[in-house]
Amino acid sequence: MKDRDLRTMILVQHQRLERFVGLVFQRLGLPEADAMTAAKVLVMADLRGVDSHGVIRLSLHKWYVKALRDGIINPKPRIQIMNETPASALIEGDGGMGMVVGRQAAELAIEKARRVGVGVVAVRNSRHFGMSAYYAMLALPHEMIGISMTNAGRQVVPTFGQEAKYGTNPICLAAPTLEEIPFVLDMATTTAAAGKLEVAARSAHPIPLGWALDDKSEPTTDPLAAQRARKLLPLGGTRDGGSHKGYGLAVMVEILCGVLTGTLACTTPPETGVRGHFFGAINIAAFRPVEEFKKELDNLLRYLKSTPPEKGQNRVYVAGEIEHETTQERSVKGIPLHASTITRLRELSEQLNVPYDLE
Amino acid sequence: MKDRDLRTMILVQHQRLERFVGLVFQRLGLPEADAMTAAKVLVMADLRGVDSHGVIRLSLHKWYVKALRDGIINPKPRIQIMNETPASALIEGDGGMGMVVGRQAAELAIEKARRVGVGVVAVRNSRHFGMSAYYAMLALPHEMIGISMTNAGRQVVPTFGQEAKYGTNPICLAAPTLEEIPFVLDMATTTAAAGKLEVAARSAHPIPLGWALDDKSEPTTDPLAAQRARKLLPLGGTRDGGSHKGYGLAVMVEILCGVLTGTLACTTPPETGVRGHFFGAINIAAFRPVEEFKKELDNLLRYLKSTPPEKGQNRVYVAGEIEHETTQERSVKGIPLHASTITRLRELSEQLNVPYDLE
């Protein structure tokens, strides 16, 4: 969602929003620390401009709130290590909030990388964990490269197919810099994230061919038809455009998050909300002096940003740059929330008896 | 290259070809075992139908042969472990053939994964290693997931840019199955591999928009203009098509292969041929029983292949399937080599005094 819709937007201070969301999750049964973790992940998505994974997902009748009320998400999971080696672990999430399970798993990967150079932690039986970047970025202050992946519900069509068979299965990698903004790649393996269809639908803008199919499995430029069909296309869009690569990357993610853990999201009934995750941490000092790495990454990013832009563009970006700039801006000015989101937060405030102080 | 060009193709038995190529590399100074490794990687590419990375790359005046003769590749490298932890290592390739250095590094990652669950080995100062799939697939008989990446010479334009700034930087992951063909994803992070331009140019077929830019940094459908310019586009093709994701993945690969090792390929003068690699091995048994993993991967692959195909297609594939079928066919019928490739092999035979017995 672009801030161009500012007329219908209300600016909300992120600290207030985080406190509010934390209280919502506490009312739904999460222990305070866990509720604050979940709130942090959601609000960080809003700060970074990844609005599709922010508080837009708070609604009495959908997603986290409904799942917690219906017992689909366990507010007090018993998170356990099932299998462990010096560099690896399999964690049982006991149906807990993905943010809570995911954070614990990503931190364990970091701890392992500190001791033996690399840590890989896979998670079974978790739930939707929000924005991937949160988990990979946990590695940054530890001078490590962080990796996070999750499987997701069925809404993507394999190359040459006509039915949705797997999820948007994102890949995220974060790497620390010295002076530049850290490199943070956080990408769904589809051409466009599902949230972009929603944005296009709201503003009645046609979508490019290669984003989605309609009910009849024909390529469509109609965002409403695309939303109805829920048939996104893999990154690449068509076979000629390389969609077999986007499709292959998504299966790679399902192998690491689903097959390695016994938690396939694509074949499990969607109403279970079951998710598997995969986290990696690479201790840079195990390979070369951290300072050298960071300087060289600075240089690489500057080199890329110095590329002469094509006509009509004034900058070449690197991954994570826009999100960083958005965070800086929104930390000061506030997070722009759509009136409909505000309405839903007010509704939550009333129903769950959480004081409303966002405006 | 499709076998439709069979009229100009000569079928060569793969064992003979491998022996011949091994002798070529021995004549160029490689020890016998190393020469055979390099030959195996090249011929395996031809067997799998990845012709762009096969013996097409043997020529007196280019690539491996020229680099070995010019001292750009060191035929007898002193490959050393520079830094090591239980789960990780940094290897110095001493300018050796990428296949020789890469194999040793991938095998070390497997050894580490056997002991501590996961192994990650990064390589500095190596050279072109051929087909990525070879290294990731080494993990398969060990009941592990294998990962391989390499950086590559500058020929790809960042999203919104107009100059080539980095390489095709491929990503490869292989995972073992019980009854199905192993999953092997081996993809350049561009829309189309450089080799595809060559194929299109030879057959004078236009290329789709989104593959490459011309000299003036305009999108082109002319394969010759694209070859002249050497400005490939990231997977996604355009920003609307998600090219920032293909671009981001390529930078991720450059971080793991180049920044982590001190061997950036994109900023190093191309004539040095310097490459960094990244190998990972994940010991499945550290997470769950191997048999369960393999059965579940079988099920996932069958589930994907059972997708109803779109009109005009009769199958939905999974990564590695076509290459496996091509290998089976070419193992029996022989590898189809273009007359121009045969001419170059004959030339090598004469110049290097290797008996020619391919036809």
Interface residues (C-beta under 8 A of the other chain):
Chain A: N83 T85 P86 A87 S88 L90 K112 V116 G117 V118 G119 V120 A122 I145 V157 P158 T159 F160 G161 Q162 E163 K165 Y166 I171 L173 A175 F183 L185 M187 T189 T190 T191 A192 P208 G210 S217 L235 G236 G237 D240 G241 G242 H244 K245 G246 Y247 G248 L249 V251 M252 E254 I255 L256 G258 V259 L260 T261 G262 L264 C266 T267 I282 N283 I284 A286 F287 R288 E292 F293 E296 L297 N299 L300 Y303 L304 T307 P308 P309 E310 Q313 R315 V316 Y317 V318 A319
Chain B: N83 T85 P86 A87 S88 L90 K112 V116 G117 V118 G119 V120 A122 I145 V157 P158 T159 F160 G161 Q162 E163 K165 Y166 I171 L173 A175 F183 L185 M187 T189 T190 T191 A192 P208 G210 S217 L235 G236 G237 D240 G241 G242 H244 K245 G246 Y247 G248 L249 V251 M252 E254 I255 L256 G258 V259 L260 T261 G262 L264 C266 T267 I282 N283 I284 A286 F287 R288 E292 F293 E296 L297 N299 L300 Y303 L304 T307 P308 P309 E310 Q313 R315 V316 Y317 V318 A319
